[in-house]
Amino acid sequence: MTIRRLLWEEDGQTLVEYGLLVALIALVVIAALTILGRRIANTFNTVNNTLPT
């Protein structure tokens, strides 16, 4: 009876799916911030280099 309950119970599957979604969203956010961070840093460096000292 316990094995049948473990095979058909979906609570653990839902938790794993939510965990995978959170991990995927975190990876997308980290990648976006990395790309945008480099662009923003390049913009600030360009502005800094064009300003007179």
C-alpha distance matrix in Angstrom:
0.0 3.8 5.5 5.2 6.3 8.7 10.1 10.8 12.0 15.7 17.1 17.5 19.1 21.5 22.5 23.2 25.2 27.3 27.9 29.2 31.4 32.9 33.6 35.3 37.3 38.4 39.6 41.6 43.2 44.1 45.6 47.5 48.9 50.0 51.9 53.4 54.2 56.3 58.1 58.9 60.2 62.3 63.8 64.7 66.2 68.3 69.5 70.3 72.3 74.3 75.4 78.7 78.7
3.8 0.0 3.8 5.5 5.1 6.2 8.7 10.1 10.3 13.9 14.8 14.7 16.6 19.2 19.7 20.4 22.7 24.6 25.0 26.4 28.7 30.0 30.6 32.5 34.6 35.4 36.6 38.8 40.3 41.1 42.7 44.7 45.9 46.9 49.0 50.5 51.2 53.3 55.2 56.0 57.1 59.3 60.8 61.6 63.1 65.3 66.5 67.2 69.2 71.3 72.3 75.5 75.4
5.5 3.8 0.0 3.8 5.4 5.1 6.2 8.7 9.9 13.2 14.7 14.0 15.3 18.4 19.1 19.1 21.3 23.7 23.9 24.9 27.4 29.0 29.3 30.9 33.3 34.2 35.1 37.2 39.0 39.7 41.1 43.2 44.6 45.4 47.4 49.1 49.9 51.7 53.7 54.7 55.7 57.8 59.4 60.4 61.8 63.8 65.2 66.0 67.8 69.9 71.1 74.4 74.4
5.2 5.5 3.8 0.0 3.8 5.5 5.2 6.3 8.4 11.9 14.1 14.2 14.9 17.7 19.2 19.4 21.0 23.5 24.3 25.1 27.2 29.1 29.8 31.0 33.3 34.6 35.5 37.3 39.2 40.3 41.5 43.4 45.0 46.0 47.7 49.3 50.4 52.3 54.0 55.0 56.3 58.3 59.8 60.9 62.4 64.3 65.6 66.6 68.4 70.4 71.6 75.0 75.1
6.3 5.1 5.4 3.8 0.0 3.8 5.5 5.4 5.7 9.5 11.0 11.6 13.0 15.3 16.6 17.4 19.2 21.1 22.1 23.4 25.3 26.9 27.9 29.4 31.3 32.6 33.9 35.7 37.2 38.4 39.9 41.6 43.1 44.3 46.1 47.5 48.5 50.6 52.3 53.1 54.5 56.6 57.9 58.9 60.5 62.5 63.7 64.6 66.6 68.5 69.6 72.9 73.0
8.7 6.2 5.1 5.5 3.8 0.0 3.8 5.6 5.4 8.4 9.7 9.1 10.6 13.4 14.2 14.5 16.7 18.8 19.3 20.5 22.8 24.3 24.9 26.5 28.7 29.7 30.8 32.8 34.5 35.4 36.9 38.8 40.2 41.2 43.1 44.7 45.5 47.6 49.4 50.2 51.5 53.6 55.0 56.0 57.5 59.6 60.8 61.6 63.6 65.6 66.7 70.0 70.1
10.1 8.7 6.2 5.2 5.5 3.8 0.0 3.8 5.9 8.2 10.8 10.2 10.3 13.4 15.0 14.7 16.2 18.9 19.6 20.1 22.3 24.4 24.9 26.0 28.3 29.8 30.5 32.3 34.3 35.3 36.4 38.4 40.1 41.0 42.6 44.3 45.4 47.3 48.9 50.1 51.4 53.3 54.8 56.0 57.4 59.3 60.7 61.7 63.5 65.4 66.7 70.1 70.3
10.8 10.1 8.7 6.3 5.4 5.6 3.8 0.0 3.8 6.3 9.4 10.2 10.0 12.3 14.5 15.0 15.8 18.3 19.7 20.4 22.0 24.2 25.2 26.1 28.1 29.9 30.9 32.3 34.2 35.6 36.8 38.4 40.1 41.4 42.9 44.3 45.6 47.6 49.1 50.1 51.6 53.6 54.8 56.0 57.7 59.4 60.7 61.8 63.7 65.5 66.7 70.2 70.5
12.0 10.3 9.9 8.4 5.7 5.4 5.9 3.8 0.0 3.8 5.9 7.3 8.1 9.8 11.7 12.8 14.0 15.9 17.4 18.6 20.1 21.9 23.2 24.5 26.2 27.7 29.2 30.6 32.2 33.7 35.1 36.6 38.1 39.6 41.2 42.5 43.6 45.8 47.3 48.0 49.6 51.7 52.9 53.9 55.7 57.6 58.6 59.7 61.8 63.5 64.6 68.0 68.3
15.7 13.9 13.2 11.9 9.5 8.4 8.2 6.3 3.8 0.0 3.8 5.5 5.1 6.3 8.8 10.0 10.6 12.4 14.3 15.4 16.6 18.5 20.0 21.1 22.6 24.4 25.9 27.1 28.7 30.3 31.7 33.1 34.7 36.2 37.8 38.9 40.2 42.5 43.8 44.6 46.2 48.3 49.3 50.5 52.3 54.1 55.1 56.3 58.4 60.1 61.1 64.6 64.9
17.1 14.8 14.7 14.1 11.0 9.7 10.8 9.4 5.9 3.8 0.0 3.8 5.5 5.3 6.4 8.8 10.0 10.8 12.5 14.5 15.6 16.8 18.6 20.2 21.4 22.8 24.7 26.1 27.2 28.8 30.6 31.9 33.1 34.9 36.7 37.6 38.6 41.1 42.5 43.0 44.6 46.9 47.9 48.8 50.7 52.7 53.5 54.5 56.8 58.5 59.4 62.8 63.0
17.5 14.7 14.0 14.2 11.6 9.1 10.2 10.2 7.3 5.5 3.8 0.0 3.8 5.4 5.1 6.3 8.7 10.0 10.6 12.4 14.3 15.4 16.6 18.4 20.1 21.1 22.7 24.6 25.8 27.0 28.8 30.4 31.6 33.0 35.0 36.2 37.0 39.3 41.0 41.6 43.0 45.3 46.5 47.3 49.1 51.1 52.2 53.0 55.1 57.1 58.0 61.4 61.5
19.1 16.6 15.3 14.9 13.0 10.6 10.3 10.0 8.1 5.1 5.5 3.8 0.0 3.8 5.4 5.1 6.2 8.7 9.8 10.5 12.3 14.3 15.3 16.5 18.4 19.9 21.1 22.7 24.4 25.7 27.1 28.7 30.3 31.6 33.2 34.6 35.7 37.9 39.4 40.2 41.7 43.8 45.0 46.1 47.8 49.7 50.8 51.9 53.9 55.7 56.8 60.3 60.6
21.5 19.2 18.4 17.7 15.3 13.4 13.4 12.3 9.8 6.3 5.3 5.4 3.8 0.0 3.8 5.4 5.1 6.2 8.6 9.9 10.6 12.3 14.2 15.3 16.5 18.3 20.0 21.2 22.5 24.3 25.8 27.0 28.5 30.2 31.8 32.8 34.1 36.4 37.7 38.4 40.1 42.2 43.2 44.3 46.2 48.0 48.9 50.1 52.2 53.9 54.9 58.4 58.7
22.5 19.7 19.1 19.2 16.6 14.2 15.0 14.5 11.7 8.8 6.4 5.1 5.4 3.8 0.0 3.8 5.4 5.2 6.2 8.7 9.9 10.6 12.3 14.3 15.4 16.5 18.5 20.2 21.1 22.5 24.5 25.8 26.9 28.6 30.5 31.5 32.4 34.8 36.4 36.8 38.3 40.7 41.8 42.6 44.4 46.5 47.4 48.3 50.5 52.3 53.2 56.6 56.7
23.2 20.4 19.1 19.4 17.4 14.5 14.7 15.0 12.8 10.0 8.8 6.3 5.1 5.4 3.8 0.0 3.8 5.4 5.0 6.2 8.6 9.9 10.5 12.3 14.2 15.2 16.5 18.5 20.0 21.0 22.6 24.4 25.7 26.9 28.8 30.2 31.1 33.2 34.9 35.7 37.0 39.2 40.5 41.5 43.1 45.1 46.3 47.2 49.2 51.1 52.2 55.6 55.8
25.2 22.7 21.3 21.0 19.2 16.7 16.2 15.8 14.0 10.6 10.0 8.7 6.2 5.1 5.4 3.8 0.0 3.8 5.4 5.1 6.2 8.7 9.9 10.5 12.3 14.2 15.4 16.6 18.4 20.0 21.2 22.6 24.3 25.8 27.3 28.5 29.8 32.0 33.3 34.2 35.9 37.8 39.0 40.2 42.0 43.7 44.8 46.0 48.0 49.7 50.9 54.4 54.8
27.3 24.6 23.7 23.5 21.1 18.8 18.9 18.3 15.9 12.4 10.8 10.0 8.7 6.2 5.2 5.4 3.8 0.0 3.8 5.4 5.0 6.2 8.6 9.9 10.5 12.2 14.3 15.4 16.4 18.3 20.0 21.1 22.4 24.2 25.9 26.8 27.9 30.4 31.7 32.2 34.0 36.2 37.1 38.1 40.1 41.9 42.8 43.9 46.1 47.8 48.7 52.2 52.5
27.9 25.0 23.9 24.3 22.1 19.3 19.6 19.7 17.4 14.3 12.5 10.6 9.8 8.6 6.2 5.0 5.4 3.8 0.0 3.8 5.4 5.2 6.2 8.6 10.0 10.5 12.4 14.4 15.4 16.5 18.4 20.0 21.1 22.5 24.6 25.7 26.4 28.8 30.5 31.1 32.4 34.7 36.0 36.8 38.5 40.6 41.6 42.5 44.6 46.5 47.5 50.8 51.0
29.2 26.4 24.9 25.1 23.4 20.5 20.1 20.4 18.6 15.4 14.5 12.4 10.5 9.9 8.7 6.2 5.1 5.4 3.8 0.0 3.8 5.5 5.1 6.1 8.6 9.8 10.6 12.4 14.2 15.3 16.6 18.4 20.0 21.1 22.8 24.3 25.3 27.3 29.0 29.9 31.3 33.3 34.7 35.8 37.4 39.2 40.6 41.6 43.4 45.3 46.6 50.0 50.3
31.4 28.7 27.4 27.2 25.3 22.8 22.3 22.0 20.1 16.6 15.6 14.3 12.3 10.6 9.9 8.6 6.2 5.0 5.4 3.8 0.0 3.8 5.4 5.1 6.1 8.5 9.9 10.6 12.2 14.2 15.4 16.5 18.3 19.9 21.3 22.4 23.8 26.0 27.2 28.1 29.9 31.8 32.8 34.1 35.9 37.6 38.7 40.0 41.9 43.6 44.7 48.3 48.8
32.9 30.0 29.0 29.1 26.9 24.3 24.4 24.2 21.9 18.5 16.8 15.4 14.3 12.3 10.6 9.9 8.7 6.2 5.2 5.5 3.8 0.0 3.8 5.5 5.2 6.1 8.6 10.0 10.5 12.2 14.2 15.3 16.3 18.2 20.1 20.9 21.8 24.4 25.8 26.3 27.8 30.1 31.1 32.0 33.9 35.9 36.8 37.8 40.0 41.7 42.7 46.1 46.4
33.6 30.6 29.3 29.8 27.9 24.9 24.9 25.2 23.2 20.0 18.6 16.6 15.3 14.2 12.3 10.5 9.9 8.6 6.2 5.1 5.4 3.8 0.0 3.8 5.5 5.1 6.2 8.7 9.9 10.5 12.3 14.3 15.3 16.4 18.5 19.9 20.6 22.8 24.6 25.4 26.6 28.7 30.2 31.1 32.7 34.7 35.9 36.8 38.7 40.7 41.8 45.2 45.4
35.3 32.5 30.9 31.0 29.4 26.5 26.0 26.1 24.5 21.1 20.2 18.4 16.5 15.3 14.3 12.3 10.5 9.9 8.6 6.1 5.1 5.5 3.8 0.0 3.8 5.4 5.1 6.3 8.7 9.9 10.7 12.4 14.3 15.4 16.8 18.3 19.7 21.5 23.0 24.1 25.7 27.4 28.8 30.1 31.7 33.3 34.7 35.9 37.7 39.4 40.8 44.3 44.8
37.3 34.6 33.3 33.3 31.3 28.7 28.3 28.1 26.2 22.6 21.4 20.1 18.4 16.5 15.4 14.2 12.3 10.5 10.0 8.6 6.1 5.2 5.5 3.8 0.0 3.8 5.4 5.1 6.2 8.6 9.9 10.6 12.2 14.2 15.5 16.3 17.8 20.1 21.2 22.0 23.8 25.8 26.7 28.0 29.9 31.5 32.6 33.9 35.9 37.5 38.6 42.2 42.7
38.4 35.4 34.2 34.6 32.6 29.7 29.8 29.9 27.7 24.4 22.8 21.1 19.9 18.3 16.5 15.2 14.2 12.2 10.5 9.8 8.5 6.1 5.1 5.4 3.8 0.0 3.8 5.5 5.1 6.1 8.6 9.9 10.5 12.2 14.3 15.2 15.9 18.4 20.0 20.5 21.9 24.2 25.4 26.3 28.0 30.0 31.1 32.0 34.1 36.0 37.0 40.4 40.7
39.6 36.6 35.1 35.5 33.9 30.8 30.5 30.9 29.2 25.9 24.7 22.7 21.1 20.0 18.5 16.5 15.4 14.3 12.4 10.6 9.9 8.6 6.2 5.1 5.4 3.8 0.0 3.8 5.5 5.1 6.1 8.6 9.9 10.5 12.4 14.2 15.0 16.8 18.6 19.8 20.9 22.8 24.4 25.6 26.9 28.8 30.3 31.3 32.9 34.9 36.3 39.7 40.0
41.6 38.8 37.2 37.3 35.7 32.8 32.3 32.3 30.6 27.1 26.1 24.6 22.7 21.2 20.2 18.5 16.6 15.4 14.4 12.4 10.6 10.0 8.7 6.3 5.1 5.5 3.8 0.0 3.8 5.5 5.1 6.1 8.6 9.9 10.7 12.1 13.8 15.6 16.7 18.0 19.8 21.4 22.6 24.1 25.7 27.2 28.6 30.0 31.7 33.3 34.8 38.3 39.0
43.2 40.3 39.0 39.2 37.2 34.5 34.3 34.2 32.2 28.7 27.2 25.8 24.4 22.5 21.1 20.0 18.4 16.4 15.4 14.2 12.2 10.5 9.9 8.7 6.2 5.1 5.5 3.8 0.0 3.8 5.5 5.1 6.1 8.5 10.0 10.4 11.6 14.2 15.4 15.9 17.7 19.8 20.7 21.8 23.8 25.5 26.5 27.7 29.7 31.4 32.5 36.0 36.6
44.1 41.1 39.7 40.3 38.4 35.4 35.3 35.6 33.7 30.3 28.8 27.0 25.7 24.3 22.5 21.0 20.0 18.3 16.5 15.3 14.2 12.2 10.5 9.9 8.6 6.1 5.1 5.5 3.8 0.0 3.8 5.5 5.2 6.1 8.7 9.9 10.1 12.3 14.3 15.0 16.1 18.3 19.8 20.7 22.1 24.2 25.5 26.3 28.2 30.2 31.4 34.8 35.0
45.6 42.7 41.1 41.5 39.9 36.9 36.4 36.8 35.1 31.7 30.6 28.8 27.1 25.8 24.5 22.6 21.2 20.0 18.4 16.6 15.4 14.2 12.3 10.7 9.9 8.6 6.1 5.1 5.5 3.8 0.0 3.8 5.5 5.1 6.3 8.6 9.7 11.0 12.7 14.2 15.4 16.9 18.6 20.1 21.3 22.9 24.6 25.8 27.2 29.1 30.7 34.1 34.7
47.5 44.7 43.2 43.4 41.6 38.8 38.4 38.4 36.6 33.1 31.9 30.4 28.7 27.0 25.8 24.4 22.6 21.1 20.0 18.4 16.5 15.3 14.3 12.4 10.6 9.9 8.6 6.1 5.1 5.5 3.8 0.0 3.8 5.4 5.3 6.0 8.2 10.1 10.7 12.0 14.0 15.5 16.5 18.2 19.9 21.2 22.5 24.0 25.7 27.2 28.7 32.3 33.1
48.9 45.9 44.6 45.0 43.1 40.2 40.1 40.1 38.1 34.7 33.1 31.6 30.3 28.5 26.9 25.7 24.3 22.4 21.1 20.0 18.3 16.3 15.3 14.3 12.2 10.5 9.9 8.6 6.1 5.2 5.5 3.8 0.0 3.8 5.5 5.1 5.6 8.4 9.8 10.0 11.6 13.9 14.9 15.9 17.7 19.5 20.6 21.7 23.7 25.5 26.6 30.1 30.6
50.0 46.9 45.4 46.0 44.3 41.2 41.0 41.4 39.6 36.2 34.9 33.0 31.6 30.2 28.6 26.9 25.8 24.2 22.5 21.1 19.9 18.2 16.4 15.4 14.2 12.2 10.5 9.9 8.5 6.1 5.1 5.4 3.8 0.0 3.8 5.6 5.1 6.3 8.8 10.0 10.5 12.4 14.4 15.5 16.5 18.4 20.1 20.9 22.5 24.6 26.0 29.4 29.7
51.9 49.0 47.4 47.7 46.1 43.1 42.6 42.9 41.2 37.8 36.7 35.0 33.2 31.8 30.5 28.8 27.3 25.9 24.6 22.8 21.3 20.1 18.5 16.8 15.5 14.3 12.4 10.7 10.0 8.7 6.3 5.3 5.5 3.8 0.0 3.8 5.4 5.4 6.5 8.8 10.1 10.9 12.6 14.6 15.6 16.8 18.7 20.1 21.3 23.0 24.9 28.4 29.2
53.4 50.5 49.1 49.3 47.5 44.7 44.3 44.3 42.5 38.9 37.6 36.2 34.6 32.8 31.5 30.2 28.5 26.8 25.7 24.3 22.4 20.9 19.9 18.3 16.3 15.2 14.2 12.1 10.4 9.9 8.6 6.0 5.1 5.6 3.8 0.0 3.8 5.4 5.1 6.0 8.4 9.8 10.5 12.2 14.1 15.2 16.5 18.1 19.8 21.2 22.7 26.3 27.3
54.2 51.2 49.9 50.4 48.5 45.5 45.4 45.6 43.6 40.2 38.6 37.0 35.7 34.1 32.4 31.1 29.8 27.9 26.4 25.3 23.8 21.8 20.6 19.7 17.8 15.9 15.0 13.8 11.6 10.1 9.7 8.2 5.6 5.1 5.4 3.8 0.0 3.8 5.5 5.2 6.0 8.5 9.9 10.6 12.1 14.2 15.4 16.3 18.2 20.1 21.3 24.7 25.2
56.3 53.3 51.7 52.3 50.6 47.6 47.3 47.6 45.8 42.5 41.1 39.3 37.9 36.4 34.8 33.2 32.0 30.4 28.8 27.3 26.0 24.4 22.8 21.5 20.1 18.4 16.8 15.6 14.2 12.3 11.0 10.1 8.4 6.3 5.4 5.4 3.8 0.0 3.8 5.5 5.1 6.1 8.6 9.9 10.4 12.2 14.3 15.1 16.3 18.4 20.1 23.4 24.0
58.1 55.2 53.7 54.0 52.3 49.4 48.9 49.1 47.3 43.8 42.5 41.0 39.4 37.7 36.4 34.9 33.3 31.7 30.5 29.0 27.2 25.8 24.6 23.0 21.2 20.0 18.6 16.7 15.4 14.3 12.7 10.7 9.8 8.8 6.5 5.1 5.5 3.8 0.0 3.8 5.4 5.1 6.2 8.7 9.8 10.5 12.4 14.1 15.3 16.7 18.6 22.1 23.3
58.9 56.0 54.7 55.0 53.1 50.2 50.1 50.1 48.0 44.6 43.0 41.6 40.2 38.4 36.8 35.7 34.2 32.2 31.1 29.9 28.1 26.3 25.4 24.1 22.0 20.5 19.8 18.0 15.9 15.0 14.2 12.0 10.0 10.0 8.8 6.0 5.2 5.5 3.8 0.0 3.8 5.4 5.0 6.2 8.6 9.8 10.6 12.2 14.2 15.5 16.7 20.3 21.3
60.2 57.1 55.7 56.3 54.5 51.5 51.4 51.6 49.6 46.2 44.6 43.0 41.7 40.1 38.3 37.0 35.9 34.0 32.4 31.3 29.9 27.8 26.6 25.7 23.8 21.9 20.9 19.8 17.7 16.1 15.4 14.0 11.6 10.5 10.1 8.4 6.0 5.1 5.4 3.8 0.0 3.8 5.4 5.2 6.1 8.6 9.9 10.4 12.2 14.3 15.5 18.8 19.3
62.3 59.3 57.8 58.3 56.6 53.6 53.3 53.6 51.7 48.3 46.9 45.3 43.8 42.2 40.7 39.2 37.8 36.2 34.7 33.3 31.8 30.1 28.7 27.4 25.8 24.2 22.8 21.4 19.8 18.3 16.9 15.5 13.9 12.4 10.9 9.8 8.5 6.1 5.1 5.4 3.8 0.0 3.8 5.5 5.0 6.1 8.6 9.7 10.4 12.4 14.4 17.7 18.7
63.8 60.8 59.4 59.8 57.9 55.0 54.8 54.8 52.9 49.3 47.9 46.5 45.0 43.2 41.8 40.5 39.0 37.1 36.0 34.7 32.8 31.1 30.2 28.8 26.7 25.4 24.4 22.6 20.7 19.8 18.6 16.5 14.9 14.4 12.6 10.5 9.9 8.6 6.2 5.0 5.4 3.8 0.0 3.8 5.4 5.1 6.2 8.5 9.9 10.8 12.5 16.2 17.7
64.7 61.6 60.4 60.9 58.9 56.0 56.0 56.0 53.9 50.5 48.8 47.3 46.1 44.3 42.6 41.5 40.2 38.1 36.8 35.8 34.1 32.0 31.1 30.1 28.0 26.3 25.6 24.1 21.8 20.7 20.1 18.2 15.9 15.5 14.6 12.2 10.6 9.9 8.7 6.2 5.2 5.5 3.8 0.0 3.8 5.4 5.1 6.0 8.5 10.0 10.7 14.2 15.1
66.2 63.1 61.8 62.4 60.5 57.5 57.4 57.7 55.7 52.3 50.7 49.1 47.8 46.2 44.4 43.1 42.0 40.1 38.5 37.4 35.9 33.9 32.7 31.7 29.9 28.0 26.9 25.7 23.8 22.1 21.3 19.9 17.7 16.5 15.6 14.1 12.1 10.4 9.8 8.6 6.1 5.0 5.4 3.8 0.0 3.8 5.5 5.0 6.1 8.6 10.1 13.1 13.7
68.3 65.3 63.8 64.3 62.5 59.6 59.3 59.4 57.6 54.1 52.7 51.1 49.7 48.0 46.5 45.1 43.7 41.9 40.6 39.2 37.6 35.9 34.7 33.3 31.5 30.0 28.8 27.2 25.5 24.2 22.9 21.2 19.5 18.4 16.8 15.2 14.2 12.2 10.5 9.8 8.6 6.1 5.1 5.4 3.8 0.0 3.8 5.4 5.2 6.3 8.8 12.1 13.7
69.5 66.5 65.2 65.6 63.7 60.8 60.7 60.7 58.6 55.1 53.5 52.2 50.8 48.9 47.4 46.3 44.8 42.8 41.6 40.6 38.7 36.8 35.9 34.7 32.6 31.1 30.3 28.6 26.5 25.5 24.6 22.5 20.6 20.1 18.7 16.5 15.4 14.3 12.4 10.6 9.9 8.6 6.2 5.1 5.5 3.8 0.0 3.8 5.5 5.3 6.3 10.1 11.9
70.3 67.2 66.0 66.6 64.6 61.6 61.7 61.8 59.7 56.3 54.5 53.0 51.9 50.1 48.3 47.2 46.0 43.9 42.5 41.6 40.0 37.8 36.8 35.9 33.9 32.0 31.3 30.0 27.7 26.3 25.8 24.0 21.7 20.9 20.1 18.1 16.3 15.1 14.1 12.2 10.4 9.7 8.5 6.0 5.0 5.4 3.8 0.0 3.8 5.5 5.4 8.5 9.2
72.3 69.2 67.8 68.4 66.6 63.6 63.5 63.7 61.8 58.4 56.8 55.1 53.9 52.2 50.5 49.2 48.0 46.1 44.6 43.4 41.9 40.0 38.7 37.7 35.9 34.1 32.9 31.7 29.7 28.2 27.2 25.7 23.7 22.5 21.3 19.8 18.2 16.3 15.3 14.2 12.2 10.4 9.9 8.5 6.1 5.2 5.5 3.8 0.0 3.8 5.6 7.8 9.0
74.3 71.3 69.9 70.4 68.5 65.6 65.4 65.5 63.5 60.1 58.5 57.1 55.7 53.9 52.3 51.1 49.7 47.8 46.5 45.3 43.6 41.7 40.7 39.4 37.5 36.0 34.9 33.3 31.4 30.2 29.1 27.2 25.5 24.6 23.0 21.2 20.1 18.4 16.7 15.5 14.3 12.4 10.8 10.0 8.6 6.3 5.3 5.5 3.8 0.0 3.8 6.4 9.1
75.4 72.3 71.1 71.6 69.6 66.7 66.7 66.7 64.6 61.1 59.4 58.0 56.8 54.9 53.2 52.2 50.9 48.7 47.5 46.6 44.7 42.7 41.8 40.8 38.6 37.0 36.3 34.8 32.5 31.4 30.7 28.7 26.6 26.0 24.9 22.7 21.3 20.1 18.6 16.7 15.5 14.4 12.5 10.7 10.1 8.8 6.3 5.4 5.6 3.8 0.0 3.8 6.4
78.7 75.5 74.4 75.0 72.9 70.0 70.1 70.2 68.0 64.6 62.8 61.4 60.3 58.4 56.6 55.6 54.4 52.2 50.8 50.0 48.3 46.1 45.2 44.3 42.2 40.4 39.7 38.3 36.0 34.8 34.1 32.3 30.1 29.4 28.4 26.3 24.7 23.4 22.1 20.3 18.8 17.7 16.2 14.2 13.1 12.1 10.1 8.5 7.8 6.4 3.8 0.0 3.8
78.7 75.4 74.4 75.1 73.0 70.1 70.3 70.5 68.3 64.9 63.0 61.5 60.6 58.7 56.7 55.8 54.8 52.5 51.0 50.3 48.8 46.4 45.4 44.8 42.7 40.7 40.0 39.0 36.6 35.0 34.7 33.1 30.6 29.7 29.2 27.3 25.2 24.0 23.3 21.3 19.3 18.7 17.7 15.1 13.7 13.7 11.9 9.2 9.0 9.1 6.4 3.8 0.0
